[in-house]
Amino acid sequence: MILYRCSLNKWSKDLSGEGAFLYGGRWNTKGHRMIYASENNLLAALEVAIRIPLAKISSDYTMVSIHIPDDMEIFTPKLVKNWNMNKKLSQLVGDHFLFENKFLLMKVPSALMSNTFNYLINPLHKDFNKIKVGKNQPLVFDERLIKMMRHQNE
């Protein structure tokens, strides 16, 4: 399985979960290491673009592939309706996933777009060393898209 992660160039090879540890996220509270990845590169870029202007992403960010062995078991939590409206609930689910430490991966729906999925990686799991990071790929958005986004924000 190949997952994708969009990050600042300087952190592109870092799979420590340090950012999630320091700041928390949708699926974890501060103090818990977690790596956020997406099922495809477009969703990975979209997950970042919701917070950061596209022009900045094009200049400072890169796309990295994360190669996961195909035999890894994936945990898919049962989520309540409207789970995406309650960040504390999703953080509880993610923290529990990390605490149990039974699975390397947890598959969760994207809050941004229906029928797409993100994967949460537990960097403290015993099989974490089986993950391989691919080479960085430039992340460049078409100027037409950048202009359109700028125009909508004015």
N, C-alpha and C positions, 0 to 999 in steps of 0.2 A: 504494500500500500504506500502511496506517496501522498503526503500532506504538504500544505504550503503555509508559510509564515512570512508576513510582511513586517520588516523592522528597519530601524535606523541602520545605516551601513555599519557603524561601529559596533553594533550588537548582533549582527547577522549570524554569527557562528555561536553565539552564547545561548546555550540551552540549560542554563542553571535555574531558570524560573525566578531570577532575582527581581525583575520588574514587578511581577505579581506579588512577590514577597514584600516588597517595599510599599506598593500602592494598592494592592488588592485588585479585584476586577469583578465582572459579572458573576463569575463562578467560584471565586475564592475571596476570603477576607485577608487583610494584611497579616503578614507573619506566616503565610503558607505559600510554598513554592509550587508553581504550576506553569506549564507552557501552553499557550493558546495557538492552535493551528486550524486550518480550514481544509475542506475536502477538495477545493480547487483554488487556483491562483486568483481568479476574479473575486471570489468571496473573501479571500484573505485581504485583498486590496480594499474592498468595500468596507470591511470591518475597521480598517484604519482610516479610510476616507471620510467616515462619518464624524471623525474628530479633528482631522487635520486637512488643511486646504490641499487640493490636488497638485498645485504648483510646487508646494513644499515637499510633498511625497515624491514627485518626480526628481527632485534634486537631492534629497537626503535619505531616501529609503531604497531598499533592495528586496527582492523576492527570493526566498530560500526554500528549497524542497527538503522535506524531512522523510527519509526512507525508513519505513517500519516493516519488519518481517511479516509476511502474510499469515503466519500461524499465531499471531498475538490475539488473545481473546479481548474483546471490546465490551465494556460495560455500557449499557444504555439505560439510564434511569427512567422510572415512570414519573412523569411530571404532571402536576395538576393543571387544569385549564387556566389560562392567563398567567402562567408561570413567569412570563416575561414582564409582567407588571409589578413584580415583587422581587427586587434585587436581593433582599435579605434571604428569601427562600432559595433562590438559585445559588447563593453563596453557601448556604447550609448544605445543599446537595453536593456541591463541589468540595467543600471542606470534609464532608463525610467520606466521599470518594478517596480523598487523600489520606484521611485518618485510617480507613480500613486497609489501604495499601494492597488490595487484592489484584488490581488490574493496572496495567500500564496506561491504558487509554479509556477515556469516557467520551462517548458520542452524544452530542447535544444539539438541539435545533438552533439555528441562527435566529436571533431576535430581529434581525434586519430584513430577512426575506424568507418567506415560507418555502418549505420543501428543500431547504439547504441545511448543511450540517457543519458544525465545528467539532473539533476533537481536542480534548484536554489531555495533556500528557503529564504524568506524574514523574518528575525527575528523581524521586527517591525510591522508585520501584526497582526491584532486583533485576528486571530485564531492560532497564534503561540503557545500559551499555550496548544493546543490540541495535540501537537507533543510529543511523548514518545521516549526516547532513550533506546535502548536495552543494554544488557551487552557486555562488550568488548570481542572480540575474538582474540586470538593470530593470527598474520599474519606471516606465515612461508612459505618461498618458498623452493622448493626442491633444494638440493645442485647441482643437474645436471643443473638446470636452471641458478643458480647463476654462476656456472663455465662457462657456455656457454656465458653469458652476459659479464663476465670478459674477456673471450677470444676475443670476438668481439670488445671490447674497447681497446685492446692492439695494 
